[in-house]
């Protein structure tokens, strides 16, 4: 899986890249159909913004968060994208489980 971390209006440090990669890889490892993740970090005066874009097989999700601290923005965006992905994969898995249980009852 490919993870791209870029900064808008500032240079992203290696420590921040490692922090983002750790957060992204921890949630992405659960979902095997994801092919790439793009993280865009923006700094505007006192505001920090994190935007995460996930691509995969029939999967395109975005989440963003804005706060005064970059780490907090990243954490909130990761939480949002994790919620979207878990909801997507629960729907897909539940659909197949219902079909299997109906077949077993017949």
N, CA, C and O atoms as CSV, one atom per row, in Angstrom:
chain,resi,resn,atom,element,x,y,z
A,1,UNK,N,N,0.828,-1.172,0.000
A,1,UNK,CA,C,0.000,0.000,0.000
A,1,UNK,C,C,0.878,1.243,0.000
A,1,UNK,O,O,1.933,1.281,0.634
A,2,UNK,N,N,0.428,2.236,-0.711
A,2,UNK,CA,C,1.180,3.474,-0.878
A,2,UNK,C,C,0.599,4.555,0.029
A,2,UNK,O,O,-0.608,4.795,0.014
A,3,UNK,N,N,1.443,5.199,0.811
A,3,UNK,CA,C,1.030,6.304,1.671
A,3,UNK,C,C,1.839,7.529,1.292
A,3,UNK,O,O,3.070,7.505,1.327
A,4,UNK,N,N,1.146,8.600,0.931
A,4,UNK,CA,C,1.794,9.846,0.531
A,4,UNK,C,C,1.428,10.920,1.542
A,4,UNK,O,O,0.247,11.167,1.787
A,5,UNK,N,N,2.423,11.554,2.124
A,5,UNK,CA,C,2.214,12.633,3.095
A,5,UNK,C,C,2.803,13.904,2.503
A,5,UNK,O,O,3.999,13.965,2.219
A,6,UNK,N,N,1.956,14.930,2.315
A,6,UNK,CA,C,2.421,16.190,1.759
A,6,UNK,C,C,1.984,17.332,2.665
A,6,UNK,O,O,1.044,17.203,3.449
A,7,UNK,N,N,2.683,18.441,2.538
A,7,UNK,CA,C,2.357,19.628,3.322
A,7,UNK,C,C,1.988,20.780,2.417
A,7,UNK,O,O,2.571,20.963,1.348
A,8,UNK,N,N,1.035,21.537,2.846
A,8,UNK,CA,C,0.599,22.717,2.101
A,8,UNK,C,C,1.001,23.944,2.915
A,8,UNK,O,O,0.553,24.106,4.051
A,9,UNK,N,N,1.818,24.787,2.362
A,9,UNK,CA,C,2.309,26.021,2.981
A,9,UNK,C,C,3.332,25.782,4.089
A,9,UNK,O,O,3.638,26.703,4.846
A,10,UNK,N,N,3.865,24.568,4.198
A,10,UNK,CA,C,4.958,24.316,5.131
A,10,UNK,C,C,5.633,23.003,4.779
A,10,UNK,O,O,5.073,22.180,4.055
A,11,UNK,N,N,6.823,22.814,5.288
A,11,UNK,CA,C,7.602,21.605,5.047
A,11,UNK,C,C,7.289,20.590,6.147
A,11,UNK,O,O,7.389,20.910,7.332
A,12,UNK,N,N,6.915,19.382,5.764
A,12,UNK,CA,C,6.560,18.338,6.728
A,12,UNK,C,C,7.836,17.692,7.251
A,12,UNK,O,O,8.667,17.223,6.474
A,13,UNK,N,N,7.986,17.670,8.571
A,13,UNK,CA,C,9.186,17.078,9.177
A,13,UNK,C,C,9.102,15.551,9.134
A,13,UNK,O,O,8.027,14.979,8.954
A,14,UNK,N,N,10.253,14.907,9.302
A,14,UNK,CA,C,10.291,13.445,9.301
A,14,UNK,C,C,9.520,12.869,10.487
A,14,UNK,O,O,8.880,11.825,10.365
A,15,UNK,N,N,9.582,13.544,11.626
A,15,UNK,CA,C,8.859,13.074,12.807
A,15,UNK,C,C,7.347,13.094,12.561
A,15,UNK,O,O,6.635,12.171,12.957
A,16,UNK,N,N,6.865,14.151,11.905
A,16,UNK,CA,C,5.436,14.246,11.595
A,16,UNK,C,C,5.033,13.204,10.557
A,16,UNK,O,O,3.946,12.633,10.650
A,17,UNK,N,N,5.892,12.946,9.569
A,17,UNK,CA,C,5.612,11.906,8.571
A,17,UNK,C,C,5.531,10.532,9.229
A,17,UNK,O,O,4.644,9.739,8.914
A,18,UNK,N,N,6.458,10.255,10.142
A,18,UNK,CA,C,6.428,8.975,10.853
A,18,UNK,C,C,5.180,8.842,11.710
A,18,UNK,O,O,4.604,7.759,11.807
A,19,UNK,N,N,4.760,9.936,12.333
A,19,UNK,CA,C,3.548,9.921,13.152
A,19,UNK,C,C,2.322,9.598,12.291
A,19,UNK,O,O,1.491,8.768,12.659
A,20,UNK,N,N,2.226,10.266,11.144
A,20,UNK,CA,C,1.094,10.046,10.227
A,20,UNK,C,C,1.115,8.619,9.692
A,20,UNK,O,O,0.081,7.951,9.671
A,21,UNK,N,N,2.281,8.146,9.261
A,21,UNK,CA,C,2.384,6.782,8.727
A,21,UNK,C,C,1.996,5.751,9.775
A,21,UNK,O,O,1.338,4.762,9.452
A,22,UNK,N,N,2.389,5.964,11.008
A,22,UNK,CA,C,2.013,5.038,12.077
A,22,UNK,C,C,0.512,4.991,12.291
A,22,UNK,O,O,-0.070,3.917,12.440
A,23,UNK,N,N,-0.110,6.157,12.305
A,23,UNK,CA,C,-1.562,6.230,12.494
A,23,UNK,C,C,-2.308,5.595,11.321
A,23,UNK,O,O,-3.245,4.822,11.522
A,24,UNK,N,N,-1.893,5.921,10.103
A,24,UNK,CA,C,-2.563,5.404,8.909
A,24,UNK,C,C,-2.382,3.891,8.810
A,24,UNK,O,O,-3.345,3.167,8.560
A,25,UNK,N,N,-1.172,3.417,9.002
A,25,UNK,CA,C,-0.911,1.979,8.881
A,25,UNK,C,C,-1.643,1.164,9.935
A,25,UNK,O,O,-1.988,0.008,9.690
A,26,UNK,N,N,-1.884,1.743,11.096
A,26,UNK,CA,C,-2.596,0.995,12.137
A,26,UNK,C,C,-4.050,0.736,11.751
A,26,UNK,O,O,-4.588,-0.323,12.074
A,27,UNK,N,N,-4.693,1.676,11.067
A,27,UNK,CA,C,-6.090,1.435,10.676
A,27,UNK,C,C,-6.190,0.740,9.320
A,27,UNK,O,O,-7.121,-0.032,9.088
A,28,UNK,N,N,-5.246,1.005,8.427
A,28,UNK,CA,C,-5.297,0.441,7.083
A,28,UNK,C,C,-5.009,-1.061,7.086
A,28,UNK,O,O,-5.496,-1.786,6.218
A,29,UNK,N,N,-4.229,-1.525,8.047
A,29,UNK,CA,C,-3.861,-2.941,8.081
A,29,UNK,C,C,-5.085,-3.847,8.248
A,29,UNK,O,O,-5.033,-5.025,7.893
A,30,UNK,N,N,-6.175,-3.313,8.780
A,30,UNK,CA,C,-7.399,-4.090,8.959
A,30,UNK,C,C,-8.164,-4.294,7.650
A,30,UNK,O,O,-8.918,-5.258,7.519
A,31,UNK,N,N,-7.977,-3.403,6.694
A,31,UNK,CA,C,-8.756,-3.405,5.463
A,31,UNK,C,C,-7.838,-3.744,4.289
A,31,UNK,O,O,-6.972,-2.949,3.925
A,32,UNK,N,N,-8.026,-4.906,3.707
A,32,UNK,CA,C,-7.110,-5.412,2.688
A,32,UNK,C,C,-7.359,-4.867,1.282
A,32,UNK,O,O,-6.507,-5.056,0.414
A,33,UNK,N,N,-8.470,-4.209,1.020
A,33,UNK,CA,C,-8.769,-3.739,-0.329
A,33,UNK,C,C,-8.265,-2.319,-0.607
A,33,UNK,O,O,-8.489,-1.796,-1.699
A,34,UNK,N,N,-7.600,-1.697,0.341
A,34,UNK,CA,C,-7.123,-0.329,0.176
A,34,UNK,C,C,-5.769,-0.351,-0.526
A,34,UNK,O,O,-4.865,-1.094,-0.144
A,35,UNK,N,N,-5.649,0.488,-1.574
A,35,UNK,CA,C,-4.407,0.519,-2.347
A,35,UNK,C,C,-3.553,1.736,-2.043
A,35,UNK,O,O,-2.327,1.643,-2.104
A,36,UNK,N,N,-4.156,2.883,-1.716
A,36,UNK,CA,C,-3.348,4.069,-1.447
A,36,UNK,C,C,-4.036,4.986,-0.447
A,36,UNK,O,O,-5.260,5.004,-0.315
A,37,UNK,N,N,-3.204,5.739,0.247
A,37,UNK,CA,C,-3.694,6.749,1.193
A,37,UNK,C,C,-2.888,8.013,0.978
A,37,UNK,O,O,-1.659,7.973,0.924
A,38,UNK,N,N,-3.575,9.130,0.855
A,38,UNK,CA,C,-2.917,10.424,0.675
A,38,UNK,C,C,-3.308,11.309,1.854
A,38,UNK,O,O,-4.488,11.463,2.168
A,39,UNK,N,N,-2.307,11.881,2.495
A,39,UNK,CA,C,-2.530,12.768,3.635
A,39,UNK,C,C,-1.966,14.134,3.281
A,39,UNK,O,O,-0.787,14.269,2.952
A,40,UNK,N,N,-2.830,15.151,3.354
A,40,UNK,CA,C,-2.419,16.521,3.060
A,40,UNK,C,C,-2.537,17.314,4.358
A,40,UNK,O,O,-3.616,17.416,4.942
A,41,UNK,N,N,-1.423,17.867,4.796
A,41,UNK,CA,C,-1.382,18.669,6.013
A,41,UNK,C,C,-1.213,20.129,5.623
A,41,UNK,O,O,-0.364,20.457,4.794
A,42,UNK,N,N,-2.015,21.006,6.212
A,42,UNK,CA,C,-1.958,22.423,5.884
A,42,UNK,C,C,-1.805,23.240,7.161
A,42,UNK,O,O,-2.403,22.932,8.192
A,43,UNK,N,N,-0.997,24.279,7.069
A,43,UNK,CA,C,-0.788,25.177,8.193
A,43,UNK,C,C,-1.190,26.574,7.756
A,43,UNK,O,O,-0.630,27.109,6.799
A,44,UNK,N,N,-2.163,27.175,8.453
A,44,UNK,CA,C,-2.638,28.523,8.141
A,44,UNK,C,C,-2.645,29.332,9.432
A,44,UNK,O,O,-3.491,29.113,10.299
A,45,UNK,N,N,-1.723,30.250,9.562
A,45,UNK,CA,C,-1.551,31.050,10.775
A,45,UNK,C,C,-1.560,30.153,12.002
A,45,UNK,O,O,-0.580,29.452,12.254
A,46,UNK,N,N,-2.648,30.158,12.774
A,46,UNK,CA,C,-2.697,29.331,13.989
A,46,UNK,C,C,-3.496,28.053,13.792
A,46,UNK,O,O,-3.578,27.235,14.708
A,47,UNK,N,N,-4.082,27.865,12.629
A,47,UNK,CA,C,-4.913,26.693,12.378
A,47,UNK,C,C,-4.114,25.599,11.668
A,47,UNK,O,O,-3.303,25.878,10.786
A,48,UNK,N,N,-4.357,24.368,12.065
A,48,UNK,CA,C,-3.726,23.214,11.426
A,48,UNK,C,C,-4.837,22.340,10.858
A,48,UNK,O,O,-5.825,22.060,11.537
A,49,UNK,N,N,-4.673,21.912,9.615
A,49,UNK,CA,C,-5.695,21.121,8.952
A,49,UNK,C,C,-5.080,19.833,8.417
A,49,UNK,O,O,-3.998,19.849,7.830
A,50,UNK,N,N,-5.775,18.718,8.624
A,50,UNK,CA,C,-5.344,17.423,8.104
A,50,UNK,C,C,-6.461,16.861,7.237
A,50,UNK,O,O,-7.626,16.849,7.633
A,51,UNK,N,N,-6.089,16.399,6.054
A,51,UNK,CA,C,-7.053,15.824,5.110
A,51,UNK,C,C,-6.527,14.461,4.678
A,51,UNK,O,O,-5.377,14.341,4.257
A,52,UNK,N,N,-7.365,13.435,4.781
A,52,UNK,CA,C,-6.973,12.073,4.423
A,52,UNK,C,C,-7.874,11.592,3.293
A,52,UNK,O,O,-9.097,11.708,3.369
A,53,UNK,N,N,-7.261,11.051,2.246
A,53,UNK,CA,C,-7.997,10.518,1.106
A,53,UNK,C,C,-7.565,9.065,0.928
A,53,UNK,O,O,-6.377,8.772,0.786
A,54,UNK,N,N,-8.547,8.154,0.937
A,54,UNK,CA,C,-8.294,6.723,0.828
A,54,UNK,C,C,-8.857,6.223,-0.500
A,54,UNK,O,O,-10.002,6.513,-0.847
A,55,UNK,N,N,-8.042,5.468,-1.237
A,55,UNK,CA,C,-8.481,4.850,-2.488
A,55,UNK,C,C,-8.259,3.354,-2.417
A,55,UNK,O,O,-7.313,2.877,-1.790
A,56,UNK,N,N,-9.150,2.622,-3.073
A,56,UNK,CA,C,-9.013,1.183,-3.140
A,56,UNK,C,C,-10.006,0.627,-4.136
A,56,UNK,O,O,-10.582,1.361,-4.939
A,57,UNK,N,N,-10.196,-0.664,-4.076
A,57,UNK,CA,C,-11.127,-1.326,-4.975
A,57,UNK,C,C,-12.555,-0.969,-4.561
A,57,UNK,O,O,-13.046,-1.445,-3.537
A,58,UNK,N,N,-13.210,-0.141,-5.348
A,58,UNK,CA,C,-14.564,0.359,-5.097
A,58,UNK,C,C,-14.637,1.156,-3.795
A,58,UNK,O,O,-15.685,1.198,-3.151
A,59,UNK,N,N,-13.530,1.786,-3.408
A,59,UNK,CA,C,-13.481,2.558,-2.173
A,59,UNK,C,C,-12.839,3.905,-2.460
A,59,UNK,O,O,-11.711,3.963,-2.949
A,60,UNK,N,N,-13.539,4.976,-2.165
A,60,UNK,CA,C,-13.006,6.336,-2.250
A,60,UNK,C,C,-13.609,7.128,-1.099
A,60,UNK,O,O,-14.784,7.494,-1.141
A,61,UNK,N,N,-12.814,7.391,-0.077
A,61,UNK,CA,C,-13.306,8.113,1.084
A,61,UNK,C,C,-12.372,9.255,1.425
A,61,UNK,O,O,-11.166,9.183,1.192
A,62,UNK,N,N,-12.953,10.322,1.986
A,62,UNK,CA,C,-12.209,11.487,2.415
A,62,UNK,C,C,-12.639,11.874,3.815
A,62,UNK,O,O,-13.803,11.724,4.186
A,63,UNK,N,N,-11.687,12.374,4.586
A,63,UNK,CA,C,-11.983,12.905,5.908
A,63,UNK,C,C,-11.022,14.045,6.174
A,63,UNK,O,O,-9.847,13.970,5.814
A,64,UNK,N,N,-11.518,15.102,6.804
A,64,UNK,CA,C,-10.626,16.192,7.167
A,64,UNK,C,C,-10.999,16.723,8.537
A,64,UNK,O,O,-12.117,16.543,9.020
A,65,UNK,N,N,-10.026,17.383,9.146
A,65,UNK,CA,C,-10.216,17.934,10.465
A,65,UNK,C,C,-9.362,19.182,10.601
A,65,UNK,O,O,-8.296,19.291,9.995
A,66,UNK,N,N,-9.845,20.121,11.404
A,66,UNK,CA,C,-9.134,21.374,11.584
A,66,UNK,C,C,-9.143,21.746,13.059
A,66,UNK,O,O,-10.189,21.719,13.708
A,67,UNK,N,N,-7.968,22.094,13.587
A,67,UNK,CA,C,-7.862,22.522,14.982
A,67,UNK,C,C,-6.616,23.393,15.129
A,67,UNK,O,O,-5.999,23.772,14.133
A,68,UNK,N,N,-6.249,23.709,16.367
A,68,UNK,CA,C,-5.071,24.535,16.610
A,68,UNK,C,C,-3.788,23.709,16.702
A,68,UNK,O,O,-2.694,24.270,16.644
A,69,UNK,N,N,-3.903,22.395,16.844
A,69,UNK,CA,C,-2.752,21.506,16.983
A,69,UNK,C,C,-2.746,20.501,15.833
A,69,UNK,O,O,-3.774,19.891,15.539
A,70,UNK,N,N,-1.596,20.325,15.180
A,70,UNK,CA,C,-1.503,19.431,14.032
A,70,UNK,C,C,-1.752,17.979,14.428
A,70,UNK,O,O,-2.445,17.256,13.712
A,71,UNK,N,N,-1.200,17.547,15.550
A,71,UNK,CA,C,-1.392,16.164,15.993
A,71,UNK,C,C,-2.864,15.875,16.293
A,71,UNK,O,O,-3.362,14.791,15.991
A,72,UNK,N,N,-3.541,16.829,16.876
A,72,UNK,CA,C,-4.975,16.655,17.162
A,72,UNK,C,C,-5.776,16.573,15.863
A,72,UNK,O,O,-6.705,15.772,15.756
A,73,UNK,N,N,-5.422,17.394,14.881
A,73,UNK,CA,C,-6.104,17.353,13.581
A,73,UNK,C,C,-5.909,16.001,12.915
A,73,UNK,O,O,-6.847,15.441,12.348
A,74,UNK,N,N,-4.694,15.480,12.983
A,74,UNK,CA,C,-4.406,14.172,12.389
A,74,UNK,C,C,-5.207,13.085,13.084
A,74,UNK,O,O,-5.802,12.232,12.425
A,75,UNK,N,N,-5.227,13.110,14.414
A,75,UNK,CA,C,-5.967,12.101,15.177
A,75,UNK,C,C,-7.458,12.120,14.854
A,75,UNK,O,O,-8.074,11.066,14.693
A,76,UNK,N,N,-8.035,13.310,14.760
A,76,UNK,CA,C,-9.467,13.431,14.457
A,76,UNK,C,C,-9.775,12.945,13.039
A,76,UNK,O,O,-10.781,12.269,12.826
A,77,UNK,N,N,-8.930,13.277,12.077
A,77,UNK,CA,C,-9.143,12.837,10.691
A,77,UNK,C,C,-9.005,11.324,10.583
A,77,UNK,O,O,-9.768,10.685,9.858
A,78,UNK,N,N,-8.043,10.744,11.292
A,78,UNK,CA,C,-7.870,9.286,11.279
A,78,UNK,C,C,-9.089,8.608,11.901
A,78,UNK,O,O,-9.540,7.575,11.408
A,79,UNK,N,N,-9.618,9.176,12.968
A,79,UNK,CA,C,-10.821,8.619,13.603
A,79,UNK,C,C,-12.003,8.656,12.638
A,79,UNK,O,O,-12.769,7.695,12.555
A,80,UNK,N,N,-12.152,9.757,11.913
A,80,UNK,CA,C,-13.256,9.887,10.956
A,80,UNK,C,C,-13.126,8.874,9.811
A,80,UNK,O,O,-14.107,8.234,9.431
A,81,UNK,N,N,-11.925,8.735,9.270
A,81,UNK,CA,C,-11.744,7.816,8.140
A,81,UNK,C,C,-11.904,6.378,8.597
A,81,UNK,O,O,-12.410,5.543,7.846
A,82,UNK,N,N,-11.481,6.075,9.814
A,82,UNK,CA,C,-11.647,4.730,10.357
A,82,UNK,C,C,-13.129,4.401,10.518
A,82,UNK,O,O,-13.555,3.279,10.242
A,83,UNK,N,N,-13.899,5.366,10.956
A,83,UNK,CA,C,-15.346,5.166,11.114
A,83,UNK,C,C,-16.010,4.918,9.756
A,83,UNK,O,O,-16.877,4.053,9.636
A,84,UNK,N,N,-15.603,5.675,8.740
A,84,UNK,CA,C,-16.163,5.493,7.402
A,84,UNK,C,C,-15.812,4.116,6.846
A,84,UNK,O,O,-16.664,3.432,6.279
A,85,UNK,N,N,-14.553,3.716,7.013
A,85,UNK,CA,C,-14.118,2.417,6.493
A,85,UNK,C,C,-14.789,1.266,7.228
A,85,UNK,O,O,-15.196,0.292,6.595
A,86,UNK,N,N,-14.913,1.356,8.537
A,86,UNK,CA,C,-15.553,0.266,9.278
A,86,UNK,C,C,-17.023,0.153,8.898
A,86,UNK,O,O,-17.554,-0.953,8.799
A,87,UNK,N,N,-17.687,1.289,8.682
A,87,UNK,CA,C,-19.086,1.259,8.260
A,87,UNK,C,C,-19.219,0.610,6.878
A,87,UNK,O,O,-20.124,-0.192,6.647
A,88,UNK,N,N,-18.314,0.962,5.969
A,88,UNK,CA,C,-18.336,0.391,4.621
A,88,UNK,C,C,-18.140,-1.124,4.672
A,88,UNK,O,O,-18.910,-1.871,4.068
A,89,UNK,N,N,-17.112,-1.579,5.390
A,89,UNK,CA,C,-16.816,-3.004,5.421
A,89,UNK,C,C,-17.835,-3.788,6.248
A,89,UNK,O,O,-18.039,-4.974,5.988
A,90,UNK,N,N,-18.480,-3.161,7.235
A,90,UNK,CA,C,-19.555,-3.839,7.962
A,90,UNK,C,C,-20.750,-4.087,7.057
A,90,UNK,O,O,-21.385,-5.139,7.129
A,91,UNK,N,N,-21.054,-3.112,6.203
A,91,UNK,CA,C,-22.164,-3.287,5.265
A,91,UNK,C,C,-21.880,-4.433,4.306
A,91,UNK,O,O,-22.743,-5.273,4.050
A,92,UNK,N,N,-20.680,-4.455,3.787
A,92,UNK,CA,C,-20.310,-5.504,2.829
A,92,UNK,C,C,-20.344,-6.861,3.512
A,92,UNK,O,O,-20.887,-7.811,2.948
A,93,UNK,N,N,-19.790,-6.978,4.691
A,93,UNK,CA,C,-19.737,-8.253,5.387
A,93,UNK,C,C,-21.116,-8.681,5.880
A,93,UNK,O,O,-21.446,-9.864,5.807
A,94,UNK,N,N,-21.916,-7.766,6.371
A,94,UNK,CA,C,-23.239,-8.118,6.848
A,94,UNK,C,C,-24.102,-8.663,5.718
A,94,UNK,O,O,-24.890,-9.583,5.936
A,95,UNK,N,N,-23.969,-8.119,4.533
A,95,UNK,CA,C,-24.733,-8.581,3.388
A,95,UNK,C,C,-24.453,-10.062,3.116
A,95,UNK,O,O,-25.379,-10.830,2.853
A,96,UNK,N,N,-23.214,-10.452,3.177
A,96,UNK,CA,C,-22.860,-11.844,2.917
A,96,UNK,C,C,-23.282,-12.745,4.076
A,96,UNK,O,O,-23.658,-13.895,3.850
A,97,UNK,N,N,-23.228,-12.256,5.291
A,97,UNK,CA,C,-23.616,-13.065,6.432
A,97,UNK,C,C,-25.104,-13.370,6.409
A,97,UNK,O,O,-25.517,-14.477,6.754
A,98,UNK,N,N,-25.909,-12.398,6.006
A,98,UNK,CA,C,-27.355,-12.619,5.937
A,98,UNK,C,C,-27.653,-13.705,4.912
A,98,UNK,O,O,-28.494,-14.571,5.153
A,99,UNK,N,N,-26.980,-13.666,3.786
A,99,UNK,CA,C,-27.200,-14.660,2.744
A,99,UNK,C,C,-26.830,-16.049,3.252
A,99,UNK,O,O,-27.546,-17.015,2.986
A,100,UNK,N,N,-25.736,-16.158,3.970
A,100,UNK,CA,C,-25.299,-17.465,4.476
A,100,UNK,C,C,-26.274,-17.991,5.530
A,100,UNK,O,O,-26.583,-19.183,5.531
A,101,UNK,N,N,-26.760,-17.140,6.418
A,101,UNK,CA,C,-27.661,-17.606,7.456
A,101,UNK,C,C,-29.021,-18.003,6.870
A,101,UNK,O,O,-29.657,-18.934,7.364
A,102,UNK,N,N,-29.464,-17.313,5.834
A,102,UNK,CA,C,-30.728,-17.704,5.186
A,102,UNK,C,C,-30.590,-19.061,4.521
A,102,UNK,O,O,-31.520,-19.867,4.564
A,103,UNK,N,N,-29.456,-19.324,3.912
A,103,UNK,CA,C,-29.244,-20.627,3.279
A,103,UNK,C,C,-29.217,-21.745,4.301
A,103,UNK,O,O,-29.720,-22.839,4.044
A,104,UNK,N,N,-28.630,-21.475,5.465
A,104,UNK,CA,C,-28.543,-22.499,6.500
A,104,UNK,C,C,-29.916,-22.825,7.083
A,104,UNK,O,O,-30.157,-23.960,7.494
A,105,UNK,N,N,-30.816,-21.848,7.123
A,105,UNK,CA,C,-32.145,-22.056,7.698
A,105,UNK,C,C,-33.042,-22.880,6.784
A,105,UNK,O,O,-33.989,-23.512,7.253
A,106,UNK,N,N,-32.758,-22.880,5.499
A,106,UNK,CA,C,-33.614,-23.597,4.544
A,106,UNK,C,C,-33.448,-25.058,4.605
A,106,UNK,O,O,-34.103,-25.785,3.859
